[in-house]
Amino acid sequence: MATDDDDGAASRAASGPVLPWPAPRRAWYAVAILHVAYALAILDRISIGLLVDPIKRDLGVSDTQMGLLQGLAFALFYVLFSFPVGYLVDRWGRVRLLAGGILLWSAATIASGFSRSFPALFASRIMVGAGEATVTPVASSMIGDLFPPAQRGRAFGVLNLGGTLGTGLAYVVGGAAIGIAQVLRAAGPGWLAGYRDWHIVYFVIGLPGLLVAALLIFTIGEPARRERRHASGGGAGLRETLAHMRRNALAYLSIILGAVLSTMLINAGIAWYPTLIMRVYGWSAAEVGLWFGLIGLPCGAISALSGGWVLSWLARRGRVDGPILVVIVQSSVWILFGTFKSLAPSPELALLAHFVTSLASVWSVTAILAGLVQITPNEMRGQVTALYVVSSGFIGLTIGTAIVGLLSDHVFQGHGGIAWSLGSVYCLGGAASVLVLLAGRRAFIRAVRASGSWATAG
């Protein structure tokens, strides 16, 4: 039976001559383009949430149908397409694959602006999800070939900063949608007069993706693949990928499940913490939106960059378990400050604790991508990252949010029960994440050392 040491020997034997790493300027330019692509993906994904009322009015749809547009239409196909995309990432040119994904979701976003019915808009959302399924697997694989291990943390941090930028752009564009549409309708071609404001907003946010796709194709070369187990250069099959993961089962289970549980806490808070503030402290939706925006955007940016910096700092000091440690810190922060902000005696203390948790809100996403690259041969990275995306979609986006609602309805009933419900999820979910990560830390270290990649950590 093959062992971890066999994996490492095979990786080192197949790698052949050590290739020089790309020039820093070229590598960081590629990350900048990936960052913008990720930001546009988030913008196109969540902008519909800020256009709900005008879409409902113009298409005559219900809240249930709007929920389907925001959830099922996007998430189901985003998850389903992740598997074939991950398979292609390990075999095809990644630059062309991502460019194709950007063109698909940008065209689908523009098509949303032509939608005159619920089925048409639903079909466009499906294609947005299918196109955006390319982003994380492609970006993760490319960064693994652009930077040595000790520098990847910062690169993943800059990439995930795109999520904060995209969210900020969505709030700005959504809040100014009517003004943007009116200006363009007055200054633009006459045919725009036949479209509603939200139609024009979709035209505006869909067009930049076409430029980014062109920049990818014409200005970024395909990075040479490194840390491969096969000298042939072909991608690994699903059976081989699963066999590799079984040999390192505890390492993969710990970092994927630990990070997904930590991400679950973030999504539970996104779904329920604004409601908690309004129910418990009597704040209005406008007040909550203002303060959450003032806290969330700068703290999200700091979180993305600091998480990457910490990973690189740990790597330079030889801590191959850096990704595990970073997720443990994030989960611990949410156990302490997340639970406190749910039960705080005043809104001021609640917001102060929310400020602290926001500073660690993106660490797990940065760490999981860096960690998977460390323990996964190059020709399997797309498929393994796709598995993480699917796990995050099914667990991180759904379970925590549902549990909070169930606890509020059936256990902690009453007007303030939401505080105890969310606090329980923060405390118990965070503890589960820490325990899973601690249980698999040594296995993760063995998997990193067996992969042979740490020898090129310079």
N, C-alpha and C positions, 0 to 999 in steps of 0.2 A: 504493500500500500504506500502511496506517495505521502510524504511528510511535509511539514513547513519548510524544513531544510532543503528538501527536494525542490520546492517552489523557488526558493532563493537561488539555488544552484542553477536551475533552469533559466531564471531571469538573467543571471549574470552571464551565463554561457551564450544566451541568445542575443544579448545586447551588442556584441561585437565591439568594434572600436568606439571609444567614448566620443560622442559628438560634442562640439562646442555649443554652449547655450547661446540663444539669439542675443544680439546686442540689446542692452537695456532700453534704448530708445524705441527700438522696434517692438519689444515685448510690451512696454507700457502703452504704446500707441494702440496695439491690439486690444489690451485690457480696456482702454478708454472707449473704443468702439463697442466692445462687449457691454461695457457699463451703460452706454447710451441705448443700446438695443434692449437691455433689461429694463431700463427706465421706461422706454416706449411700450414694452410689453405690459408693465404694471399700469401705465396710463390707459392703454386701450382696454385692459381687463376691467378696471374698476370704475371707469368714467360713467358707465351706465348707471351706477348707484346714485349718481348726482343728477341724473336726468329722468328719474322715475316718474315724477308727476306729469311733466309735459308729454312723455311717451304714452303714459296711461290715457291721458286726455285725447291725444291725437289718434291713437290706434284703438281706443275703446277696450282696453284689456283690464284685467283684475289684478289685485295684489298677488294672488296666487300665480298668475301667468308671469308677472314681473319677477317673482321669486324663481320661477323656472328659468327665465332668461339669465338671471344673475348667477344661479347655482348650477342646475342640471345641465343646461345647454353648454356652458363653458367647462365645468369641472369634469363631467363624464368623459368627454372626448379628450380633454387635456390629459387625463389619466390613461385612457385607452391608447392614445397615440404615443405615450411615453415609452412603451415597450418596443414598438418597431423603430422609433427614433433612436433609442439607445442602441439597438442592434446595428443601425446604419452608421451611427457615430463611430463605431469600432471598425468600419469597413470603408466608408466613403470619405470624400473630401469634406471636412467639417465646415470649412468656410462656405463652400457652396451649399451645404445642407442648411446652415443657419440662414444664409441669404435667402434661400427658398422659403424657409419658415417665416422670415420677416415679410417677404413679399406676400405670402399667403394671408398672414393675419392683418397686414396693412390693407390689402385689397378687400378683405372681409370687413374691416372697420369702415372703409369707404363705402362698401356695399350697404352697410347699415344705414348710411345716409340716404340711400335710395329706397329704403324699406317703407312700404305703405300698409303692411299687415303684420300680424303676429308671426305667422309661419315664416315670412321672409326674414324678419329680424332674428328669429330663432335659428334659422339656417346660417345666417351670418355669424352668430355667436358660436355655433359649432365650429366653424372654420377658424375663428379667432383662437379657440382652445387648441385646435389641431396644430396651428402654426406656432403657438407659444410653447408647445411641448418640446420644441427644439432647443430652447434657450439654455436651460440648466445643464442638460447632458453635454451639449457642444461646448459651452463655456468652461465647464469643469475639466473636460478632456483637453482643451486647448491650453488652459493655464498650466496643467501638468507638464506640458511640453514646452512652455515658454519660460518657466522659472525653475531653478533648483529648489529642492524641498524647503530649505531655510528661508526662502523668499516668497513662497506661495501664499502664506497667511495674509500678507499685506495685499497681494493681488486679489485674493478672494474677498478681502474687506472692501476694496475699491469697487469690485463687481457688485457686491451686495448694497453698496451705497446707492446704486441705481434704483433699488426698491424704494428707498426714502425719497429720492428725487422724483420718481414716477408718482408716488402718492401725493407729494406736494404739488406737482403739476396738475394732477387730477382735481385737487381741491381748487386750485387757481382757475383752471379752465372751466370746471363745473360751476364755480361761483360767478364767473364772468361770462357764462355761455350766452346769455341774452345780448349783452353788449357786443361781444365778438361777432355774433350773427348779424346784428343790425349794422355794424360797421362794414362787414363784408358785403352784405346785401346792397348797401348804399353805394359802395365803391366798386363792386364787382360786376360781372356780366349779368345781363337781364334775366337769364334763366334761373338764377338763384332765388328770384322773387317767388317762385313756385314751391319753395321748400320751407319747412318749419325751422325754428331756431336749432333744435336738437339735430336735425338733418345736417345742417351746416357745420355744427360742432364736430360731428363724425368725419366730415370731409377734412376739417382742419387737423384733427389728431391722427388721421390715417396717412396723410401725405408724407410726413417726415420719415416714415419707415422706408419709403421707396429710396430716399437719399442714403439712408444708413445701409441698406442692402447693396447699393451701388458702391459705397465706400468699402464694404467688406470684399466685394468681388474684385475691385480694381486696385486696392491699396494694401491688402493684407494677403501675404502668401501663406500657403498651408504649412504649419509648423511640422518639422520632422518628428516622427513618433519615437519616444524613448521608453526605456524600462519595459521592454517587451520580452515575453517568454519564448516567442517564436521568431526565428531568423527569417522565415518566409515573408513576414510583414503582413499576413492576413489577420483578420479579426477572429476572435475566439467564438465558437458556437455556444448556444445556450447551455447545452449539456456540460461543456467544459467549464463555462462560467459558474454554473451551479456546483460543479464538483470542487472548484477552487473555494467557493464560499463555504461549502460543507467542511472542508479541511480547516477553515478558519472561522468556524461557525460562531464561537463565542465572541471573537473580535468583532465580526460584522453585526451580530445581534446586539451587542452592548452599545456600539456607537450609533447604529441606526435607531434602535428603540430608545436609547437614552436621549438622543437629539430630538426625535419625534415627540417624545413626552414633554420635553422642554418647550418645543414649538407649540404643543397643544395648550400650554399655559398662556402663551402669547395670544393665540386665537380665541381662547375663552375670554380673555380680558377685552379683546377688540369687540367681541360680540356683546358682552354683558357689563363691562365696567362703566361705560357712559350711562346705562340704565340704572346702575347702582347709585351713581352720583345724583341722578335726578330723583330717584325714589327716596333715598335715605336723607339727602341734604336739601331737597326741594329746589335744585337748580333748574334753570330752563335749558332747552336744547341748544339755544344760541350761546349761552354761557359755557356749557360743556364743550361745544365745538371750538370756541375761541381758545379756551385754556388747553384743551388737548392738542390743538394745532401748535400753540406756542411752545408747549413742552415736547410734543412728539417729533416734530420735524428736526430741530437741532439735536435732540438727544438721539434720534435714530441715526443721524449722520455720524455723530460721535461714536455710537455703538458699532456701526459698521467698520469704521476706520480703526478704532481702538482694539476691536476683536482681532483684526488681522495683524495689528502691530504686536499684540501679546503673543499670538501664535508664532510669528517670526522671531520674537525675542526668546521664547522658549526653545525654538528650534536651534538658534545659534548657540544655546547653552546645552545642546545635546539631549533635550527632553523630547524623546520620540513620542511620548504620551501627551504632548501638548493639546491636541484636539479633545482628548478625554477630559483633561483638567479644565479647559475653558468651558466646556458644557457643564461640568460639575459646579463651577463658580456661578454660571448663569442660573442654574436650577436652585442653588443655595440662596442666591439673591432673591429669587421669587418666593422661596419658602418663607423667608424672613419678612421682606418688605412687601411682597405681594399679599401675604396673609394680613399684615398690619394695615395696608392701605384699604383692604376690604372692611376692616373692623375699626378704623380710626375714629376717634371721638369727635373730630371736626373736619370740615372739608379742606382746611388749610393743611392739616397734617396728612390727610389723604393724598393731596396733590404733591406734597413733598415726597412721600413714599413713592408715588407714581413717577416722579422725576427720577428717582434712584432706579426703579425697575426698567424705565425706558432706556437708561444708559447701558443696560445689558440685554436689550430686546433682540439684537441681531447676532449675538455671539454664536449661538448654536448653529445657525445656518452657515456662517463662515467656517466654523470648526468642522462640521460634518463633511462639507465639500473637500476641505483640505485633508481630513482624515481618510476619506475613501480613496483619494488619489494616492496616499501613502501606502496603502495595503493592497491596492488592486493593480495588476498588470495592465499596461496601456491598452491592449486589445480587448479588455473587458470593462473599461471604465464607463463607457456609454451605457452598457446594460446595467451595471451596478448602480450608477447614478439614477437611472430610470426607476429601479426598484425603490430607491429612497424617495423619489418624487411620488410614486404611487403610495408608499407607506405614509408619507406626510399628508397626502391628500385624503386618505381614508381615515387616518387616526388623528393627525394634527389639526385637520379642519373640521372634524365632525364630532368626535367622541367627547372631548372636553366641553364643547358648547352644549351638547345635548345633556350631559350629566348635570351641568349647572341648572338648566331648566327643569330637569326631573327633580333635583333636590329642592328647588324653590317651590315646586308644585306639591310635593308629597312629603317632604321631611321638614324643611325650614319654612313653614308657611307663614303668611302674613306679609305686611308691607315691607318690612326690613329683612325678610328672609333671604333675599338675594345676596346680602352681604355675607351671611354665614355660608351660603351655597358656594359662592365664588371663592371665598376664603378657604373652604374645605378642599376645593379642587386645586388651588394654588399649593396648599400645604402637602396634601397627600400625593398629588401628581408630581410635585417637585421632589418629594422624598423618594418616590418610585424611580424617577430619573437618576438621582444620585446613586441609589443602590444598584441599579442595573449597570451604570458606568463603572462603579467600583468593582463589581463582580467580574467585569470583562477587561479591566485595565491591563493586567499582566498578559492576557491573551492578545490584546491589541499590540503591546510592545513586541511580543514574539512575532506577530504577523508583519510588523514594520521591518524588523531586522531580517526576517526570512525573505522579504520581497527584494532585498538588495538595493532598493532605491535610496536608502539613507547614506550609502557610500558616496552618492553624488550630491550630498546636501550643501555643498559650498555656496 
